[in-house]
Amino acid sequence: MKNLLILFLCIFINLGFSQDNSNAELLLNKVSENIKNYENIYINYAYTLNNIEEDINQTNKGSFVTEGEKWRFEMLGVTRIFDGSKLYSISPDDEEVTISSQDPEDETTITPNKMLYFYEEGYYFEMDKSRFIGNGQFRKKIQYVKLVPKDSEAEIKFILLGIDTEFNQIYEVIETGKNETVTTISIVDFEFNLPLDENLFVFQKDKYEEYYMNILD
């Protein structure tokens, strides 16, 4: 009788865990579907790095816009533009432009596009905590999904992906490393299907005639 009770409890727990995974997968699929259906996406975000032991607590702001394979990323004064073929990294402090080729199929290449759906491969996932932000008619639920790398040698311990359940959009990404460094990306503005300047993904060389052109390939 005792063994039967234990077996029943195990089955109940496994069914609950399976249901939890299914709900997490369903939510992540909704987010992916939204992102891939947008013609373009523009995001302003806050990037925070925190490690209590190392006494590190830094916050910076950045933005990126993406359309198809093209994207433009700005942070700490540096602008990176990928026009679909070449990647241009513009550093005003160094007065230098680094130009290189980028293979969009290269899995080791991190791009803003991939940042929006990095969770689709390489992670185990399950529902985690939820919380409400705002108040009144602006009150919204943020549901977190916990992502654990399948690669046991990964430097990441786990990631909490916060999702705005009303619009099925990413609200926050909290990454905890094995060295206990916590990196948080909080989305301040998320806009999509905007009329974009035709030169947004174009490197305008005439603006940087006095810069050193570091051509890698």
C-alpha positions in Angstrom: 0.0 0.0 0.0 2.9 2.4 0.9 4.6 1.6 -2.4 1.4 2.2 -4.3 1.0 5.6 -2.6 4.5 6.6 -3.5 3.9 5.6 -7.1 0.7 7.6 -7.2 2.5 10.7 -5.9 5.3 10.3 -8.4 2.8 10.1 -11.3 0.9 13.1 -9.9 4.1 15.2 -9.6 5.3 14.2 -13.1 1.9 15.1 -14.7 2.0 18.4 -13.0 5.5 19.1 -14.2 4.6 18.0 -17.7 1.6 20.4 -17.7 3.8 23.2 -16.4 6.3 22.6 -19.3 3.4 22.6 -21.8 2.1 25.9 -20.5 5.6 27.4 -20.7 6.1 26.1 -24.2 2.8 27.5 -25.3 3.6 30.9 -23.9 7.1 30.9 -25.6 5.5 29.9 -28.9 3.1 32.8 -28.7 6.0 35.2 -28.1 8.0 33.7 -31.1 5.0 33.9 -33.4 4.5 37.6 -32.6 8.1 38.5 -33.1 8.5 36.7 -36.4 5.3 38.3 -37.7 6.4 41.9 -37.1 7.8 43.7 -40.2 10.3 45.5 -38.0 10.9 46.0 -34.3 12.3 49.0 -32.3 13.4 48.6 -28.7 14.8 50.8 -26.0 16.2 49.0 -23.0 18.1 49.2 -19.7 21.1 46.9 -19.2 22.1 46.2 -15.6 25.1 44.2 -14.5 25.3 43.2 -10.8 27.7 41.1 -8.8 27.7 41.6 -5.0 30.9 39.8 -4.3 32.8 41.8 -6.9 31.0 45.0 -5.9 29.7 45.6 -9.4 26.5 47.4 -10.1 26.3 49.1 -13.5 23.3 50.3 -15.5 23.5 51.5 -19.1 20.8 52.2 -21.7 20.7 51.1 -25.3 18.5 50.6 -28.3 18.2 48.5 -31.4 16.0 48.2 -34.4 15.7 45.2 -36.7 14.0 44.5 -40.0 14.5 41.1 -41.7 18.2 40.3 -41.5 19.2 43.9 -41.1 19.7 45.6 -37.7 21.1 48.6 -36.0 22.3 48.5 -32.3 23.4 51.4 -30.1 25.0 51.3 -26.6 27.6 53.2 -24.7 28.1 55.5 -27.7 29.0 52.7 -30.1 26.8 52.0 -33.1 26.7 48.7 -34.9 25.0 48.4 -38.3 24.4 45.2 -40.2 23.2 45.9 -43.7 22.5 42.2 -44.6 26.1 41.6 -45.8 28.6 43.7 -43.8 28.8 44.6 -40.2 30.0 48.1 -39.3 31.0 48.9 -35.7 31.4 52.7 -35.3 33.3 54.0 -32.2 33.4 57.8 -31.9 35.8 57.6 -28.9 38.4 55.7 -31.0 37.4 57.5 -34.2 37.4 54.0 -35.8 35.0 52.0 -38.0 35.5 48.2 -38.0 34.1 46.5 -41.1 33.6 42.7 -41.3 31.5 40.1 -43.0 29.0 38.3 -41.0 27.4 34.9 -41.8 23.8 35.1 -40.6 23.7 31.3 -40.5 26.7 31.2 -38.1 25.3 29.9 -34.8 28.1 31.6 -32.8 27.1 35.0 -34.1 25.0 37.0 -31.7 22.7 39.5 -33.3 19.7 41.6 -32.1 17.5 39.3 -34.1 18.6 36.2 -32.2 18.4 38.1 -28.9 14.6 38.1 -29.5 14.2 34.4 -29.8 17.4 32.9 -28.3 15.2 30.7 -26.0 13.9 28.5 -28.9 16.9 26.1 -28.7 19.3 24.8 -26.1 17.2 25.2 -23.0 15.0 23.2 -20.6 12.1 25.4 -19.5 9.4 25.6 -16.9 6.9 28.2 -15.6 8.3 30.3 -12.7 7.0 33.2 -10.6 4.6 35.9 -11.9 4.1 39.4 -10.8 1.9 42.4 -11.6 3.2 45.9 -12.5 1.4 49.2 -12.8 -2.0 49.9 -11.5 -5.6 50.4 -12.6 -6.2 50.0 -16.3 -2.4 50.0 -16.8 -1.9 47.0 -14.5 -0.4 44.0 -16.4 0.8 40.5 -15.5 4.4 39.5 -16.1 4.9 35.7 -16.2 8.4 34.4 -15.9 9.7 31.3 -17.6 12.8 29.7 -16.2 15.3 28.5 -18.8 18.2 26.2 -17.9 20.9 25.5 -20.4 21.1 21.9 -21.7 24.8 22.3 -22.0 26.1 21.5 -18.5 29.3 23.4 -19.2 27.5 26.6 -20.0 28.6 29.7 -18.0 24.9 30.5 -17.4 23.2 28.9 -14.4 19.7 29.9 -15.5 17.6 32.7 -17.2 14.3 34.1 -16.2 12.4 35.4 -19.2 9.6 37.8 -18.2 6.7 37.9 -20.6 3.9 40.5 -20.8 1.0 38.1 -21.0 -1.4 40.7 -22.5 0.6 41.3 -25.6 2.8 38.1 -25.5 6.0 40.3 -25.7 9.3 40.0 -23.8 9.4 42.4 -20.9 12.6 41.4 -19.1 15.5 39.0 -19.3 17.3 38.1 -16.1 20.4 36.0 -16.6 22.3 34.5 -13.6 25.8 33.2 -14.3 27.6 30.4 -12.4 29.8 33.2 -11.0 26.7 34.7 -9.5 26.8 37.7 -11.9 23.2 38.8 -12.6 22.6 40.5 -15.9 19.2 42.1 -16.5 17.8 43.5 -19.7 14.6 45.5 -19.1 12.6 46.7 -22.1 11.5 50.3 -21.7 9.9 50.7 -25.1 8.8 48.0 -27.6 7.4 49.3 -30.9 6.9 47.5 -34.2 5.9 48.0 -37.8 7.2 51.5 -37.8 8.0 53.7 -40.9 11.8 53.5 -40.9 14.3 55.9 -42.5 15.6 54.2 -45.7 19.2 55.0 -44.5 18.8 53.5 -41.1 20.7 50.3 -42.1 23.1 52.0 -44.4 26.7 52.8 -43.5 27.2 56.4 -44.7 30.9 56.5 -45.3 31.0 60.2 -46.0 30.1 61.0 -42.4 33.3 59.2 -41.2 35.9 60.4 -43.6 38.3 61.2 -40.7 37.8 57.8 -39.0 40.3 54.9 -39.4 38.7 52.2 -41.4 39.6 48.8 -39.9 38.6 46.3 -42.6 38.9 42.8 -41.3 37.9 40.8 -44.4 
